[in-house]
């Protein structure tokens, strides 16, 4: 059995406006916890740590070091 989700245009507009407000308030440093239902929030633990080798251009590494130094 297949279910199709039919979005009403008003619902889409509401969520778009809500997300815009949430994003704007978060970016300005406001506390947005009142806008989010945290009652069902869960923490997903990270997996096992592994070591990887990554090759990249030296200029990119220099840029990353510059950003970290700021």
Secondary structure in CASP SS format (residue, H / E / C, confidence):
PFRMAT SS
TARGET T0000
AUTHOR 0000-0000-0000
METHOD secondary structure of the structure
MODEL  1
X C 1.00
X C 1.00
X C 1.00
X C 1.00
X C 1.00
X C 1.00
X C 1.00
X C 1.00
X H 1.00
X H 1.00
X H 1.00
X H 1.00
X H 1.00
X H 1.00
X H 1.00
X H 1.00
X H 1.00
X H 1.00
X H 1.00
X H 1.00
X H 1.00
X H 1.00
X H 1.00
X H 1.00
X H 1.00
X H 1.00
X H 1.00
X C 1.00
X C 1.00
X C 1.00
X C 1.00
X C 1.00
X H 1.00
X H 1.00
X H 1.00
X C 1.00
X C 1.00
X C 1.00
X C 1.00
X C 1.00
X C 1.00
X C 1.00
X C 1.00
X C 1.00
X C 1.00
X C 1.00
X C 1.00
X C 1.00
X C 1.00
X C 1.00
X C 1.00
X C 1.00
X C 1.00
X C 1.00
X C 1.00
X C 1.00
X C 1.00
X H 1.00
X H 1.00
X H 1.00
X H 1.00
X H 1.00
X H 1.00
X H 1.00
X H 1.00
X H 1.00
X H 1.00
X H 1.00
X H 1.00
X C 1.00
END
